[in-house]
């Protein structure tokens, strides 16, 4: 998920008056991210398989157009473990990219709100700018993960060695521009939709947001998070397809797709070769991946944050009683 946590307490969460510090936000979000990635990884692999070129994936045209056929063919050839290809890279980059995202997000958002910017505008702008910087950490393992998922390399170690021999350091940042071009609008749409749904929930008297049960309130974040993920996926699907194609490209083709202009060139080539549908290839497995992952992440993140607040309140009471 382009880092999709909202590092603040929302109304209705118990102990919401207690603000978590940077370290606490980092630990909670890192655990939530890693757990979500572990659960949802097979769906991410299915998306990658449908978006790769035929030469890269080794799949037939019919298999590339159908996520179920693509997964079935891959599992028959490589076994069920192939659905978890690239998982170590995913888990490794969750922690540093989340840390960087939160550091920048919190700093920019706090300054923006202090200067009079609305909370919604500050959230959207901060998320977008934080994603630009976080991509510097996120892209290298993402490239390795997708190339392993596509079957170009059997594991991450061989991917790292092979990529270095192929293009040196620049190989690890192949698709950086495409990643940023996808992540910035993704974050804006996801956060904007999430905030809008949350505000609607809070205005609804019968909403779970008004429940006295903290678990019910926290669980209400799942549908709002899922809707945010769905909207962001639909808007950024062409850019995501281009990113995957660029990151898994080989040979002479890879040099054609550098920079923002290369991303647009990739989109044109995809459309010319496979029609407009190529820009939306993988959207169903991506929706199946992003909707539950967004909802699950926000639920886990808020649950963890709520637990930290309760611990801090208990510690505060204990120190006062002494």
C-alpha positions in Angstrom: 0.0 0.0 0.0 1.4 3.3 -0.8 1.9 4.0 3.0 -1.7 4.5 3.9 -1.7 5.0 7.6 -3.3 8.1 9.2 -1.1 8.8 12.2 -3.6 10.4 14.5 -6.4 9.5 16.8 -9.9 9.8 15.4 -12.9 10.9 17.3 -14.6 8.0 18.9 -11.4 6.1 19.7 -10.9 5.5 23.4 -8.2 7.7 24.9 -8.1 9.7 21.7 -6.9 12.7 23.6 -3.5 11.0 24.0 -1.2 11.7 21.1 1.3 9.1 20.1 4.9 10.1 19.6 6.9 9.4 16.4 8.4 6.2 17.7 5.1 4.8 18.8 3.5 5.6 15.4 6.4 4.0 13.7 6.2 0.7 15.6 2.5 0.4 15.4 2.4 1.1 11.7 5.3 -1.2 10.9 3.6 -4.1 12.7 0.3 -3.4 11.0 2.0 -3.1 7.6 4.0 -6.3 8.0 0.9 -8.3 9.1 -1.2 -7.0 6.2 1.5 -7.8 3.6 1.9 -11.3 5.0 -1.9 -12.0 4.7 -2.5 -10.4 1.3 0.8 -11.3 -0.6 -0.7 -14.0 -2.9 -3.1 -11.4 -4.4 -0.3 -9.1 -5.1 1.6 -11.8 -6.9 -1.6 -12.5 -9.0 -1.7 -8.8 -10.0 2.0 -8.8 -11.1 1.6 -11.9 -13.2 -1.3 -10.4 -15.2 0.5 -7.1 -15.8 3.9 -8.5 -17.0 4.6 -8.7 -20.7 4.2 -12.2 -22.3 7.9 -12.5 -22.8 8.6 -11.8 -19.1 5.9 -13.9 -17.5 6.0 -16.9 -19.9 2.1 -17.0 -19.8 -0.2 -17.3 -22.7 -2.3 -14.3 -23.8 -5.4 -16.0 -22.3 -3.6 -16.6 -19.0 -2.4 -13.0 -18.7 -5.9 -11.7 -19.1 -7.3 -13.9 -16.3 -5.8 -13.7 -12.9 -7.2 -17.2 -11.9 -5.6 -18.8 -15.0 -2.3 -17.0 -14.4 -2.1 -18.1 -10.8 -3.1 -21.7 -11.7 -0.5 -21.9 -14.4 2.2 -20.5 -12.1 1.3 -22.8 -9.2 1.3 -25.9 -11.5 4.7 -24.9 -12.7 6.4 -23.7 -9.5 4.2 -24.9 -6.7 2.0 -23.0 -4.1 5.1 -21.3 -2.6 5.4 -19.3 -5.8 2.5 -17.1 -4.6 4.8 -15.8 -1.9 7.6 -14.9 -4.2 9.2 -11.6 -3.2 7.6 -11.6 0.3 11.0 -11.1 2.1 11.6 -7.9 0.1 8.1 -6.7 0.9 8.6 -7.2 4.6 12.1 -5.7 4.6 11.1 -2.4 3.0 7.9 -2.0 5.1 9.8 -0.8 8.1 12.2 1.8 6.6 9.7 3.1 4.1 7.0 3.4 6.8 9.5 5.2 9.1 10.4 7.7 6.4 6.8 8.2 5.4 5.7 9.0 9.0 8.6 11.3 9.7 7.9 13.4 6.7 4.1 13.1 6.9 3.9 14.3 10.5 6.4 17.2 10.1 4.7 18.6 7.0 1.2 18.1 8.3 1.9 19.7 11.7 3.5 22.8 9.9 0.7 23.0 7.4 -2.1 23.0 10.1 -0.1 25.5 12.2 0.0 27.8 9.3 -3.8 27.7 8.9 -4.2 25.0 6.3 -7.3 22.8 6.7 -6.8 19.3 8.1 -8.0 17.6 4.9 -5.7 19.7 2.7 -2.8 19.2 5.0 -3.4 15.4 5.1 -3.5 15.1 1.3 -0.5 17.3 0.6 1.6 15.6 3.4 0.7 12.1 2.1 1.7 13.0 -1.4 5.0 14.6 -0.5 5.9 11.9 2.0 5.3 9.3 -0.7 7.8 11.0 -3.1 10.5 10.6 -0.5 9.4 7.2 0.7 9.7 5.8 -2.8 13.5 6.3 -2.5 13.4 3.5 0.0 10.5 1.6 -1.4 11.5 1.2 -5.1 14.6 -1.1 -4.9 13.0 -3.9 -3.0 9.8 -3.4 -5.0 11.7 -3.9 -8.3 13.4 -7.1 -6.9 10.0 -8.4 -5.6 8.2 -7.9 -8.9 11.0 -9.5 -10.9 11.0 -12.5 -8.6 7.2 -12.7 -8.8 7.3 -12.6 -12.5 9.7 -15.5 -12.5 12.7 -13.6 -13.9 14.8 -14.7 -10.9 14.3 -17.6 -8.5 14.9 -15.6 -5.3 15.9 -12.1 -4.1 19.6 -12.8 -3.8 19.9 -13.9 -7.4 17.7 -10.9 -8.4 20.0 -8.5 -6.7 23.1 -10.0 -8.3 21.5 -10.3 -11.7 20.2 -6.8 -11.7 23.6 -5.4 -10.6 25.3 -7.2 -13.5 22.6 -6.0 -15.9 22.5 -2.3 -15.2 24.4 -1.6 -12.0 22.9 0.7 -9.3 20.4 2.2 -11.7 18.7 -1.2 -12.1 17.4 -0.9 -8.5 15.6 2.3 -9.3 14.0 1.2 -12.6 10.5 2.5 -12.5 11.1 5.2 -9.8 9.3 7.8 -11.8 6.4 5.5 -12.5 6.2 4.6 -8.8 6.0 8.3 -7.8 3.5 9.1 -10.6 1.3 6.3 -9.2 1.8 6.8 -5.5 1.1 10.5 -5.3 -2.4 10.4 -6.8 -3.0 7.1 -5.1 -2.4 8.6 -1.6 -4.5 11.7 -2.4 -7.5 9.7 -3.6 -7.2 7.1 -0.8 -6.8 9.6 2.0 -9.5 11.9 0.6 -12.0 9.1 0.2 -11.2 7.7 3.6 -11.7 11.1 5.3 -14.9 11.7 3.4 -16.4 8.3 4.3 -15.3 8.8 8.0 -17.0 12.2 8.1 -20.2 10.7 6.7 -20.0 7.9 9.2 -19.6 10.4 12.1 -22.7 12.4 10.9 -24.8 9.2 10.8 -26.5 8.7 14.2 -26.7 4.9 13.8 -23.1 4.7 12.7 -20.7 2.3 14.4 -18.6 5.4 15.0 -21.0 6.4 17.8 -20.9 2.9 19.5 -19.6 2.7 23.0 -17.8 -0.4 22.1 -14.2 0.5 21.1 -13.9 -2.6 18.9 -17.0 -1.8 17.0 -15.7 1.8 16.4 -12.4 0.4 15.3 -14.0 -2.1 13.0 -15.9 0.7 11.3 -12.5 1.7 9.8 -12.4 -1.4 7.7 -15.2 -0.4 5.2 -14.0 3.2 5.0 -10.4 2.0 4.4 -11.6 -0.5 1.8 -13.5 2.2 -0.1 -10.5 4.5 0.0 -8.4 1.7 -1.5 -11.0 0.9 -4.1 -11.2 4.5 -5.4 -7.4 4.9 -5.5 -7.0 1.6 -7.4 -9.5 2.6 -10.1 -7.9 6.0 -10.6 -4.3 4.8 -10.7 -4.7 1.5 -12.5 -3.0 2.6 -15.8 0.0 3.9 -13.9 0.3 0.8 -11.8 0.2 -1.4 -15.0 2.9 0.8 -16.5 5.0 0.6 -13.3 4.9 -3.2 -13.3 5.8 -3.4 -17.1 8.8 -1.0 -16.6 10.1 -2.8 -13.5 10.0 -6.2 -15.1 11.3 -5.1 -18.5 14.5 -6.6 -19.9 16.9 -6.1 -22.8 16.7 -3.0 -25.1 13.2 -2.2 -24.0 14.2 -1.2 -20.5 16.1 1.9 -21.8 13.0 3.2 -23.4 11.1 3.7 -20.2 13.2 6.1 -18.1 11.8 9.1 -16.4 8.2 10.5 -16.5 8.4 10.5 -20.3 9.3 6.8 -20.3 6.1 6.1 -18.2 3.9 7.8 -20.8 5.8 6.0 -23.6 5.2 2.7 -21.8 1.5 3.4 -21.6 1.4 4.2 -25.4 3.2 1.0 -26.2 1.0 -1.1 -23.9 -2.1 0.4 -25.6 -0.7 -0.2 -29.1 0.3 -3.8 -28.4 -2.6 -5.0 -26.3 -5.3 -2.4 -26.6 -6.7 0.0 -23.9 -7.5 -3.0 -21.8 -3.8 -3.4 -21.1 -3.9 -0.3 -18.9 -6.5 -1.9 -16.7 -5.0 -5.4 -16.7 -4.6 -6.6 -13.1 -7.2 -4.2 -11.8 -9.4 -7.1 -10.4 -6.6 -8.8 -8.4 -5.4 -5.3 -7.4 -8.8 -4.5 -6.1 -8.9 -7.9 -4.4 -5.5 -7.0 -2.9 -5.9 -3.3 -2.0 -9.4 -3.2 -0.7 -8.9 -5.8 2.1 -5.3 -4.6 2.7 -6.4 -1.0 3.1 -9.2 -1.9 5.5 -7.1 -4.4 7.4 -4.2 -2.1 7.8 -6.3 0.8 9.1 -8.0 -1.5 11.5 -4.7 -3.0 12.8 -3.1 0.4 12.9 -5.9 2.0 14.9 -6.2 -1.1 17.2 -2.4 -0.9 17.9 -2.6 2.9 18.5 -5.5 2.4 20.8 -3.6 -0.2 22.8 -0.6 2.1 23.2 -2.9 4.9 24.4 -4.4 2.6 27.1 -0.9 1.5 28.2 0.2 5.1 28.5 -2.9 6.1 30.5 -2.4 3.2 32.9 1.2 4.1 33.4 0.2 7.7 34.0 -2.3 6.7 36.6 0.2 4.4 38.3 2.8 7.2 38.5 0.2 9.6 40.0 -0.9 7.1 42.6 2.7 6.6 43.8 
